[in-house]
Amino acid sequence: MRALLVQHDHVTASGPVGDRLRERGFEIDEIMVVSEENFDNPNVDFEFPDASQYDLVIPMGAPWGAWDDACIGRWLQPELEWVRSTIEADIPVLGICFGGQLIARALGGTVARGAQSEIGWKTIYSDDTSLVSNGPWFQFHYDQWTMPEGAVEIARNPIAPQAFTYGRSLAVQFHPELNSAILEGWLDQGGINEVIASGQNPEIMIALTRDEEGRAAERTAALVDAFLERVAKLV
């Protein structure tokens, strides 16, 4: 089987999500929408590939908002249409953070700046812990979605909705792909200022992530397995 990972920026790698898919026998293609040289001017043109060539599509996170047409609309609008048509073609989509927001907006829900940000390791409350566990999961977002008609919310916390299913697709607000290397990349790319502004110590956040990442990888593997088996029905 073939999976397509949509990397929206140069610092958000697939981490343990990609690792688990390879362990389950998937051949993975990765595309990058905004290259490093365009990071400060991300409103680029981008042509998304033919999703029918893949069994699974995974739009990853991004440092921009899935509502921000003024900043990234030249590729955001095409990606919204691409995600919608992919789901309508019954190709499973696993949307991660920004990618989950894409699913929500593409199918008629909304995405907007939330009242409160979430940065760091957070516990969520899941209706189905065998699919999406309570975590902790790493969060780094300022936005939240409203679910499209026909979606089923399966997890939340006091700040924002955290996961929903729609047919054979799953949207999550958190970052199951996160490991310490990815976090270090985010911090180096400017995220350190956001962590400090949120009143947190980035050095301790990195240390906590290094300590947690083995257990987090196990949670991610379980999430990917349950998604493939119970939602996407690919294995």
C-alpha contacts under 8 A as a table, 3 or more apart, distances in Angstrom:
res1	aa1	res2	aa2	distance
1	M	25	G	7.10
1	M	26	F	5.07
1	M	27	E	6.15
1	M	54	Y	7.50
1	M	55	D	6.10
2	R	26	F	5.44
2	R	27	E	4.75
2	R	28	I	5.82
2	R	29	D	7.56
2	R	53	Q	7.81
2	R	54	Y	5.12
2	R	55	D	5.43
2	R	56	L	6.66
3	A	26	F	6.39
3	A	27	E	6.20
3	A	28	I	4.87
3	A	29	D	6.31
3	A	54	Y	5.62
3	A	55	D	5.89
3	A	56	L	4.66
3	A	57	V	5.73
3	A	58	I	7.45
4	L	28	I	5.85
4	L	29	D	4.92
4	L	30	E	5.80
4	L	31	I	7.64
4	L	54	Y	6.57
4	L	56	L	6.34
4	L	57	V	4.84
4	L	58	I	6.07
5	L	14	S	7.50
5	L	28	I	7.08
5	L	29	D	6.21
5	L	30	E	4.73
5	L	31	I	6.48
5	L	57	V	6.19
5	L	58	I	4.80
5	L	59	P	6.05
5	L	60	M	7.05
6	V	30	E	6.00
6	V	31	I	5.27
6	V	32	M	6.25
6	V	33	V	7.43
6	V	57	V	7.64
6	V	58	I	5.98
6	V	59	P	4.61
6	V	60	M	5.78
7	Q	10	H	7.23
7	Q	12	T	6.46
7	Q	13	A	6.89
7	Q	14	S	7.91
7	Q	30	E	6.82
7	Q	31	I	5.82
7	Q	32	M	4.69
7	Q	33	V	6.42
7	Q	59	P	6.77
7	Q	60	M	5.58
7	Q	61	G	7.39
7	Q	62	A	7.99
8	H	12	T	7.43
8	H	32	M	5.47
8	H	33	V	4.77
8	H	34	V	5.71
8	H	59	P	7.84
8	H	60	M	6.66
8	H	61	G	6.77
8	H	62	A	5.63
9	D	12	T	6.06
9	D	32	M	6.30
9	D	33	V	6.40
9	D	34	V	5.03
9	D	35	S	6.12
9	D	36	E	7.10
9	D	39	F	7.24
9	D	62	A	6.31
9	D	63	P	7.80
10	H	13	A	7.58
10	H	32	M	7.04
10	H	34	V	7.03
10	H	35	S	5.79
10	H	36	E	5.56
11	V	182	I	6.63
11	V	185	G	5.55
11	V	186	W	6.36
11	V	189	Q	7.86
12	T	60	M	7.52
12	T	61	G	6.87
12	T	62	A	7.36
12	T	182	I	6.25
12	T	185	G	7.79
12	T	186	W	7.64
13	A	177	E	7.50
13	A	182	I	6.61
14	S	17	V	5.65
14	S	18	G	4.95
14	S	19	D	7.67
14	S	60	M	7.76
14	S	177	E	5.59
15	G	18	G	5.67
15	G	19	D	6.37
15	G	177	E	4.75
15	G	178	L	6.24
15	G	179	N	6.53
15	G	182	I	7.57
16	P	19	D	4.63
16	P	20	R	5.95
16	P	176	P	7.42
16	P	177	E	5.28
16	P	178	L	7.39
16	P	179	N	7.63
16	P	217	A	5.78
16	P	220	T	6.70
16	P	221	A	7.27
17	V	20	R	5.37
17	V	21	L	6.38
17	V	176	P	6.72
17	V	177	E	5.14
17	V	220	T	6.51
17	V	221	A	7.05
17	V	224	V	6.96
18	G	21	L	5.16
18	G	22	R	6.26
18	G	28	I	7.74
18	G	177	E	7.75
19	D	22	R	5.30
19	D	23	E	6.28
20	R	23	E	4.89
20	R	24	R	6.19
20	R	221	A	5.70
20	R	224	V	7.05
21	L	24	R	5.00
21	L	25	G	6.46
21	L	26	F	5.42
21	L	28	I	7.95
21	L	224	V	7.48
22	R	25	G	5.04
22	R	26	F	4.92
22	R	27	E	6.58
22	R	28	I	7.33
23	E	26	F	7.35
32	M	35	S	6.50
33	V	46	F	6.42
34	V	38	N	5.97
34	V	39	F	6.22
34	V	42	P	5.95
34	V	44	V	7.05
35	S	38	N	5.33
35	S	39	F	6.24
36	E	39	F	5.12
37	E	40	D	7.58
38	N	41	N	5.09
38	N	42	P	5.44
38	N	44	V	7.71
39	F	42	P	5.29
41	N	44	V	7.54
42	P	71	C	7.12
42	P	72	I	6.06
43	N	71	C	5.92
43	N	72	I	4.31
43	N	73	G	6.54
43	N	74	R	5.76
43	N	75	W	6.92
44	V	72	I	7.21
44	V	74	R	6.09
44	V	75	W	6.44
45	D	74	R	5.69
45	D	75	W	5.70
46	F	74	R	7.73
46	F	75	W	5.68
47	E	75	W	7.93
47	E	78	P	7.97
48	F	78	P	7.83
48	F	79	E	7.14
48	F	82	W	7.30
50	D	53	Q	6.06
51	A	54	Y	5.56
51	A	57	V	7.36
51	A	86	T	6.31
51	A	91	I	7.84
52	S	55	D	7.51
52	S	86	T	7.65
52	S	89	A	7.97
52	S	91	I	7.51
54	Y	57	V	6.93
54	Y	91	I	7.78
55	D	91	I	6.24
55	D	92	P	7.06
55	D	234	L	7.91
56	L	91	I	6.18
56	L	92	P	5.22
56	L	93	V	5.97
56	L	94	L	7.71
57	V	91	I	7.43
57	V	92	P	6.41
57	V	93	V	4.83
57	V	94	L	6.44
58	I	93	V	5.65
58	I	94	L	4.82
58	I	95	G	5.68
58	I	96	I	7.40
58	I	99	G	7.45
59	P	93	V	7.64
59	P	94	L	6.81
59	P	95	G	5.19
59	P	96	I	6.34
59	P	98	F	7.66
59	P	99	G	4.60
59	P	100	G	7.72
60	M	95	G	6.35
60	M	96	I	4.97
60	M	97	C	6.85
60	M	98	F	6.47
60	M	99	G	5.12
61	G	96	I	5.67
61	G	97	C	5.11
61	G	98	F	4.48
61	G	99	G	5.73
61	G	175	H	7.70
62	A	65	G	7.50
62	A	97	C	7.79
62	A	98	F	5.70
64	W	68	D	7.21
64	W	71	C	7.92
64	W	72	I	7.78
64	W	98	F	7.92
65	G	68	D	5.22
65	G	98	F	7.00
65	G	112	A	7.89
65	G	113	R	7.95
65	G	143	D	7.01
66	A	69	D	7.81
66	A	76	L	7.25
66	A	98	F	6.05
66	A	101	Q	6.14
66	A	102	L	6.14
66	A	105	R	7.96
66	A	111	V	6.56
66	A	112	A	7.93
67	W	111	V	5.57
67	W	112	A	5.96
68	D	71	C	5.52
68	D	72	I	6.30
68	D	73	G	6.85
69	D	72	I	5.36
69	D	73	G	3.88
69	D	74	R	7.64
69	D	76	L	6.74
69	D	77	Q	7.37
70	A	73	G	5.75
72	I	75	W	6.06
72	I	76	L	5.68
73	G	76	L	4.62
73	G	77	Q	5.45
74	R	77	Q	6.33
74	R	78	P	7.20
75	W	78	P	5.31
75	W	79	E	6.05
76	L	79	E	5.06
76	L	80	L	6.13
77	Q	80	L	5.18
77	Q	81	E	6.47
78	P	81	E	5.22
78	P	82	W	6.05
79	E	82	W	4.77
79	E	83	V	5.98
79	E	102	L	7.98
80	L	83	V	5.23
80	L	84	R	6.17
80	L	102	L	6.12
80	L	103	I	7.59
80	L	105	R	7.27
80	L	106	A	4.99
81	E	84	R	5.08
81	E	85	S	6.12
81	E	106	A	6.53
82	W	85	S	5.24
82	W	86	T	6.02
83	V	86	T	5.02
83	V	87	I	6.24
83	V	93	V	7.85
83	V	102	L	7.33
83	V	103	I	6.66
83	V	106	A	6.55
84	R	87	I	5.35
84	R	88	E	6.15
84	R	103	I	7.26
84	R	106	A	5.27
84	R	107	L	6.18
85	S	88	E	4.91
85	S	89	A	6.07
86	T	89	A	5.10
86	T	90	D	6.68
86	T	91	I	5.62
86	T	92	P	7.69
86	T	93	V	7.70
87	I	90	D	5.07
87	I	91	I	5.40
87	I	92	P	6.34
87	I	93	V	6.76
87	I	169	S	7.37
88	E	91	I	7.46
90	D	168	R	7.15
91	I	168	R	7.48
92	P	168	R	5.13
92	P	169	S	4.88
92	P	232	A	5.46
93	V	168	R	7.30
93	V	169	S	4.70
93	V	170	L	6.44
93	V	232	A	7.99
94	L	99	G	7.61
94	L	100	G	7.37
94	L	169	S	5.77
94	L	170	L	4.98
94	L	171	A	5.91
94	L	172	V	7.91
95	G	98	F	7.26
95	G	99	G	4.00
95	G	100	G	3.93
95	G	101	Q	7.42
95	G	102	L	7.30
95	G	103	I	6.64
95	G	169	S	7.93
95	G	170	L	6.28
95	G	171	A	4.60
95	G	172	V	6.20
96	I	99	G	4.56
96	I	100	G	4.95
96	I	101	Q	7.98
96	I	171	A	6.23
96	I	172	V	5.26
96	I	173	Q	6.16
96	I	174	F	6.69
96	I	175	H	6.32
96	I	176	P	7.71
97	C	100	G	5.01
97	C	101	Q	6.31
97	C	141	H	7.61
97	C	171	A	7.58
97	C	172	V	5.81
97	C	173	Q	4.11
97	C	174	F	5.42
97	C	175	H	6.38
98	F	101	Q	4.98
98	F	102	L	6.19
98	F	173	Q	7.43
99	G	102	L	4.92
99	G	103	I	6.51
99	G	171	A	7.24
100	G	103	I	5.16
100	G	104	A	6.44
100	G	170	L	7.53
100	G	171	A	4.14
100	G	172	V	5.37
100	G	173	Q	6.11
101	Q	104	A	5.03
101	Q	105	R	6.18
101	Q	111	V	6.33
101	Q	144	Q	7.36
101	Q	145	W	6.04
101	Q	171	A	7.39
101	Q	173	Q	7.48
102	L	105	R	5.26
102	L	106	A	5.76
103	I	106	A	5.14
103	I	107	L	6.17
103	I	171	A	6.74
104	A	107	L	5.56
104	A	108	G	6.55
104	A	109	G	4.89
104	A	110	T	6.41
104	A	111	V	7.30
104	A	145	W	6.47
104	A	146	T	6.89
104	A	147	M	5.64
104	A	148	P	5.73
104	A	171	A	7.82
105	R	108	G	5.28
105	R	109	G	4.65
105	R	110	T	5.01
105	R	111	V	6.20
105	R	145	W	7.70
105	R	148	P	7.38
106	A	109	G	7.17
107	L	148	P	5.65
107	L	149	E	7.78
108	G	147	M	7.89
108	G	148	P	5.06
108	G	149	E	7.15
109	G	145	W	6.97
109	G	146	T	5.24
109	G	147	M	4.95
109	G	148	P	4.05
109	G	149	E	7.32
110	T	145	W	5.46
110	T	146	T	5.11
110	T	147	M	7.10
110	T	148	P	7.67
111	V	143	D	6.84
111	V	144	Q	5.70
111	V	145	W	4.35
111	V	146	T	6.49
112	A	143	D	5.47
112	A	144	Q	5.82
112	A	145	W	6.56
113	R	142	Y	5.92
113	R	143	D	4.20
113	R	144	Q	6.36
114	G	117	S	6.80
114	G	142	Y	5.77
114	G	143	D	4.59
114	G	144	Q	5.46
114	G	160	A	7.83
116	Q	142	Y	6.58
116	Q	159	I	6.82
117	S	140	F	7.61
117	S	141	H	5.84
117	S	142	Y	4.31
117	S	143	D	7.19
118	E	139	Q	5.67
118	E	140	F	5.59
118	E	141	H	5.53
118	E	142	Y	6.45
118	E	159	I	7.78
119	I	138	F	7.37
119	I	139	Q	4.98
119	I	140	F	4.38
119	I	141	H	6.57
119	I	195	V	7.03
119	I	198	S	7.70
120	G	138	F	5.32
120	G	139	Q	5.23
120	G	140	F	6.54
120	G	205	M	7.16
121	W	136	P	5.71
121	W	137	W	5.40
121	W	138	F	4.34
121	W	139	Q	6.19
122	K	135	G	7.14
122	K	136	P	5.01
122	K	137	W	5.47
122	K	138	F	6.15
122	K	139	Q	6.74
123	T	134	N	5.68
123	T	135	G	5.21
123	T	136	P	4.36
123	T	137	W	6.36
123	T	157	N	7.55
124	I	133	S	7.97
124	I	134	N	4.85
124	I	135	G	6.38
124	I	136	P	7.00
124	I	137	W	7.73
124	I	155	A	6.76
124	I	156	R	5.77
124	I	157	N	4.97
124	I	162	Q	7.33
125	Y	134	N	5.45
125	Y	155	A	5.47
125	Y	156	R	5.39
125	Y	157	N	5.75
126	S	129	T	5.59
126	S	132	V	6.42
126	S	133	S	6.38
126	S	134	N	5.76
126	S	154	I	5.75
126	S	155	A	4.11
126	S	156	R	6.56
127	D	154	I	5.20
127	D	155	A	6.01
128	D	131	L	5.58
128	D	132	V	6.14
128	D	133	S	7.25
128	D	154	I	6.48
128	D	155	A	7.80
129	T	132	V	4.89
129	T	133	S	4.13
129	T	134	N	6.40
130	S	133	S	6.29
130	S	223	L	7.97
130	S	226	A	7.23
131	L	222	A	7.64
131	L	223	L	5.81
131	L	226	A	5.34
131	L	227	F	6.73
132	V	154	I	7.86
132	V	155	A	7.46
132	V	163	A	7.90
132	V	223	L	5.88
133	S	219	R	7.29
133	S	223	L	7.56
134	N	137	W	7.76
135	G	216	A	7.90
135	G	219	R	7.38
136	P	216	A	7.78
137	W	174	F	6.17
137	W	175	H	6.59
137	W	176	P	6.68
137	W	216	A	7.37
138	F	174	F	5.90
138	F	175	H	5.44
138	F	176	P	7.14
138	F	178	L	6.84
139	Q	173	Q	7.57
139	Q	174	F	4.94
139	Q	175	H	6.03
140	F	174	F	7.38
140	F	175	H	7.81
144	Q	160	A	6.03
144	Q	161	P	6.94
144	Q	173	Q	7.98
145	W	160	A	7.94
145	W	161	P	7.06
146	T	161	P	7.93
147	M	151	A	6.27
147	M	153	E	7.61
147	M	164	F	7.72
148	P	151	A	5.74
150	G	166	Y	6.69
151	A	164	F	6.34
151	A	165	T	5.67
151	A	166	Y	4.66
151	A	167	G	7.72
152	V	164	F	5.25
152	V	165	T	5.27
152	V	166	Y	6.48
153	E	156	R	7.92
153	E	161	P	7.72
153	E	163	A	5.99
153	E	164	F	4.15
153	E	165	T	6.58
154	I	162	Q	7.72
154	I	163	A	5.56
154	I	164	F	5.26
154	I	165	T	7.32
155	A	161	P	6.48
155	A	162	Q	5.07
155	A	163	A	4.91
155	A	164	F	6.94
156	R	159	I	7.88
156	R	160	A	6.08
156	R	161	P	4.28
156	R	162	Q	4.47
156	R	163	A	6.74
157	N	160	A	5.71
157	N	161	P	6.39
157	N	162	Q	6.87
161	P	173	Q	7.32
162	Q	172	V	5.57
162	Q	173	Q	4.81
162	Q	174	F	6.84
163	A	170	L	7.19
163	A	171	A	5.37
163	A	172	V	4.32
163	A	173	Q	6.20
164	F	170	L	5.87
164	F	171	A	5.38
164	F	172	V	6.80
165	T	168	R	7.25
165	T	169	S	5.68
165	T	170	L	4.48
165	T	171	A	6.34
165	T	231	V	7.70
166	Y	169	S	5.20
166	Y	170	L	6.35
167	G	231	V	7.32
168	R	231	V	4.92
168	R	232	A	4.44
168	R	233	K	7.25
169	S	231	V	6.50
169	S	232	A	6.24
170	L	227	F	7.45
170	L	231	V	7.36
172	V	175	H	7.74
175	H	178	L	5.55
176	P	216	A	7.53
176	P	217	A	7.75
176	P	219	R	7.96
176	P	220	T	5.42
177	E	220	T	7.31
178	L	182	I	6.01
178	L	183	L	6.75
178	L	213	E	7.88
179	N	182	I	5.45
179	N	183	L	6.32
179	N	209	T	6.84
179	N	210	R	7.44
179	N	213	E	5.69
180	S	183	L	5.02
180	S	184	E	6.05
180	S	206	I	6.42
180	S	209	T	5.67
180	S	210	R	5.58
180	S	213	E	7.06
181	A	184	E	5.15
181	A	185	G	6.35
182	I	185	G	5.06
182	I	186	W	6.35
183	L	186	W	5.02
183	L	187	L	6.18
183	L	206	I	7.27
184	E	187	L	5.10
184	E	188	D	6.08
184	E	206	I	7.32
185	G	188	D	5.10
185	G	189	Q	6.15
186	W	189	Q	5.12
186	W	190	G	6.67
186	W	191	G	5.29
186	W	192	I	7.55
187	L	190	G	5.45
187	L	191	G	4.09
187	L	192	I	4.31
187	L	193	N	7.73
187	L	202	P	7.97
188	D	191	G	6.62
188	D	192	I	6.69
189	Q	192	I	7.80
190	G	193	N	5.92
190	G	194	E	7.29
191	G	194	E	5.04
191	G	195	V	6.27
192	I	195	V	5.11
192	I	196	I	6.22
192	I	202	P	6.37
193	N	196	I	5.13
193	N	197	A	5.98
194	E	197	A	4.97
194	E	198	S	6.19
195	V	198	S	5.16
195	V	199	G	6.76
195	V	200	Q	5.60
195	V	201	N	6.97
195	V	202	P	6.20
196	I	199	G	5.20
196	I	200	Q	5.20
196	I	201	N	6.17
196	I	202	P	6.82
197	A	200	Q	7.35
200	Q	205	M	7.75
201	N	204	I	5.49
201	N	205	M	6.27
202	P	205	M	4.84
202	P	206	I	6.17
203	E	206	I	5.20
203	E	207	A	6.26
204	I	207	A	4.93
204	I	208	L	5.99
205	M	208	L	5.12
205	M	209	T	6.10
206	I	209	T	5.01
206	I	210	R	6.20
207	A	210	R	5.19
207	A	211	D	6.33
208	L	211	D	5.10
208	L	212	E	6.04
209	T	212	E	4.93
209	T	213	E	5.65
210	R	213	E	5.48
210	R	214	G	7.96
211	D	214	G	7.27
212	E	215	R	5.60
212	E	216	A	5.97
213	E	216	A	4.75
213	E	217	A	5.90
214	G	217	A	5.19
214	G	218	E	6.59
215	R	218	E	5.16
215	R	219	R	6.46
216	A	219	R	5.01
216	A	220	T	6.12
217	A	220	T	4.93
217	A	221	A	6.10
218	E	221	A	5.09
218	E	222	A	6.30
219	R	222	A	5.15
219	R	223	L	6.18
220	T	223	L	4.96
220	T	224	V	6.10
221	A	224	V	5.16
221	A	225	D	6.05
222	A	225	D	5.09
222	A	226	A	6.08
223	L	226	A	5.24
223	L	227	F	6.04
224	V	227	F	5.09
224	V	228	L	6.09
225	D	228	L	5.22
225	D	229	E	6.12
226	A	229	E	5.16
226	A	230	R	5.57
226	A	231	V	7.29
227	F	230	R	5.50
227	F	231	V	4.97
227	F	232	A	5.95
227	F	233	K	7.70
228	L	231	V	6.11
228	L	232	A	4.96
228	L	233	K	5.57
228	L	234	L	5.41
228	L	235	V	6.01
229	E	232	A	6.33
229	E	233	K	4.77
229	E	234	L	6.08
229	E	235	V	5.25
230	R	233	K	5.45
